[in-house]
Amino acid sequence: VGLFGNSKRDEALREQVLEQLKTVQDPDLHRDLVSLGFIKDLTVKGGKVAFTVELTTPACPAKEQLQQECEAAVKALDGVSRVEITMSSQSLAGAATRVANEVDQPALARVERIIAIASGKGGVGKSTTTVNLAYALSQSGAKVGILDADIYGPSIPQMTGAGKPTHMDENDHIIPPQVDDIKIISAEMFAQQNQAQMFRGPMVAQIVRQLLTQVAWGELDYLLIDYPPGTGDIQLTLSQVAPITGAVAITTPQEVALLDVRKAIQMFQTMNVPLLGVIETMSYFVCDSCEKQHELFPRGGGGRLAEEFGVPLLAEVPLDPRLAQSADAGTVLVKTEPDALGAKALRQASERMVREQAKVHAQTEGAMTHFRLEWQ
Amino acid sequence: MAVMEGPLMSGSVQEIVEVKKIWQQDERTLGIQWTDGKESLYDVVELRRQCPCALCVDETSRERKFKPEDIPQSVRPTVIESVGRYAMSIQFSDGHRTGIYSFRLLRELG
């Protein structure tokens, strides 16, 4: 058995040590030491464990606490006879280095993914799509929120029957009303009844910022943002204030709509927001008396757009009169008629979007979403 | 196929590069480690000279509105902060604070 057996045991123990160290969190970065890459030079030999904890700054106030936690965590393992921990800090080229910390945006701190639902022009069914995607995600067990950022023509409250927020939390953040466990905030909730929304640019930026950061979003797996059509102030502010995880482009099959949506996609590219895919709406029409798919527009525009940008076509959603009817009635098709063609297509879109998001996420593993560095 | 640098997304590949770590290397050097593993070091005086904002670069001619030597060697950042997930803003000790440096630009510079 000899050497071979020992090294196998050591190998297994090494894995266990790493698992244990994953339970130790940096109190500032709110992530475990292993995923932060702070554990260096880990060696395991016949039950003796040695490693270095490399902190971001030598002045780390939690240094001793972290050392004790690491030691306790590793000692708790069977088969560990001794633990040697060296505490160090990153010092590249011997210079005093200072690393930026992730800054919390309290309102968004526990929002895992923020997805922009965007279109080039209005009237393509973007809000209807957003609401149905939210319900599909929620049905699959995710915690979901919707931010209706279409300041000039907010329609999500009507589509979902969401009321107005009535309470603030202890941080003076607005508690969003919920419909079927989905948290919903819309600019419309803060407007006078039946009054047209007229705002100048800087005000719009301010309102959008508040909708993002002054709302008690709490714990969410997905926050869907219904972007207003086009590429203006609102869209820019949204992408600057929130770390948008990905964008979904909504388009009808016609070329004219595609020209506009291309501009919207290019805006996301400029902002480094990955495009998760394209959803084509009004792809065809199925009437109630025959099974034939009637094409209202030349087919396939969404597919061509997806191909052009190298992303999947998430779904071709038919023009389903029930989609519009349910939206008007404040109900959601994915919920009320899950077997309707429109609902099926939107559920498929949501499943593909989730998969695509996971793929893109793997690429930017370990990225800091917010940071702030003060120069010394 | 040509190697794509920077946070570009075109053709059939989406290449997203973000900041994994950012630190002050020394008195006038900024360090960034990117999510693809690359490390870049920047001279902060040079960053001030490369400021892409509309006060520094003419919006139509794209020409820089000052000469490199107009920026003193003594200029330093005061605060560097993330902007969305595509850029960072740098406030400088000369009072200039409108520059938004996209990761794309930073990858070109470093």
Interface residues (C-beta under 8 A of the other chain):
Chain A: T56 Q90 L92 A93 A95 A96 T97 R98 V99 A100 V103 S239 Q240 V241 A242 P243 I244 Q269 T270 M271 N272 V273 P274 L275 F309 G310 V311 V360 Q363 T364 E365 G366 A367 M368 T369 H370 F371 R372 L373 E374 W375 Q376
Chain B: P7 L8 M9 S10 G11 S12 V13 Q14 E15 I16 V17 E18 V19 K20 K21 I22 W23 Q24 Q25 D26 T29 G31 T35 V44 R76 P77 T78 V79 I80 E81 S82 V83 G84 R85 Y86 A87 M88 S102 F103 R104
